[in-house]
Amino acid sequence: MAWKTRSTMTLSHIKIMMGAIGAVVLSVALSACGTASATKGEPKRDPAVDMSSKVQALQKQLQERDKRIEELESQLDALKLIDEDREKQRKPLRPPMILEPSQ
């Protein structure tokens, strides 16, 4: 009779162990499902981070464009001054002739 009790205890222990092992295997398998896609190929990027880097790149382009516009405006102003100086040099400096009315 002692053997029968011992064998039933052993069977119940085996069932408990199998249940525990099954639970561990199931939890490992389920946790691997969540990370499997992250390990394959290119890692997923956070869309907010991607958008932020794009915004920063566009802001840099805008700053460079604005700086270039300022440079071009400065050059244009310098060219206008040169043009005005040349116009002044072309005009004769002598006073206009005074015509006397004919009588």
SVG drawing of the C-alpha trace seen along z (x, -y; Angstrom):
<svg xmlns="http://www.w3.org/2000/svg" viewBox="-2 -141 34 143">
<polyline fill="none" stroke="black" stroke-width="0.4" points="0.0,0.0 2.9,-2.4 4.1,-1.8 0.8,-2.7 0.7,-6.0 4.3,-6.7 3.5,-6.1 0.4,-8.3 2.5,-11.1 5.1,-10.6 2.4,-10.8 0.9,-13.9 4.4,-15.4 5.1,-14.5 1.8,-16.2 2.6,-19.3 6.2,-19.4 4.8,-18.9 2.3,-21.7 5.0,-24.0 7.4,-23.1 4.5,-23.6 3.8,-27.0 7.4,-28.0 7.7,-26.8 4.5,-28.6 5.6,-31.9 9.0,-31.7 7.3,-31.0 4.9,-33.9 7.6,-36.3 9.7,-35.3 6.8,-36.1 6.8,-39.7 10.5,-40.1 10.9,-38.0 10.0,-40.8 12.4,-43.2 15.4,-40.9 14.6,-40.3 15.9,-42.8 16.0,-46.4 14.8,-47.4 11.6,-49.4 12.0,-53.1 9.9,-55.4 7.8,-57.5 8.2,-60.5 12.0,-60.2 11.9,-59.9 9.6,-62.9 11.8,-64.9 14.9,-64.3 13.1,-65.2 11.8,-68.4 15.3,-69.3 16.7,-68.6 14.1,-70.8 14.7,-73.6 18.4,-73.4 17.6,-73.7 15.4,-76.7 18.2,-78.4 20.7,-77.8 18.2,-79.2 17.5,-82.3 21.3,-82.9 21.7,-82.5 18.9,-85.0 20.5,-87.5 23.8,-87.1 22.1,-87.6 20.2,-90.7 23.5,-92.2 25.1,-91.5 22.2,-93.1 22.3,-96.2 26.1,-96.5 25.4,-96.1 22.7,-98.8 25.2,-101.2 27.8,-100.5 25.2,-101.1 24.2,-104.4 27.8,-105.5 28.4,-104.7 25.3,-106.7 26.6,-109.7 29.9,-109.4 28.3,-109.3 26.4,-112.5 28.4,-115.6 29.3,-117.8 29.0,-121.1 25.9,-123.1 23.2,-123.2 23.4,-125.9 21.2,-128.8 19.4,-129.7 18.3,-133.2 15.0,-133.7 15.0,-135.0 13.3,-138.4"/>
</svg>
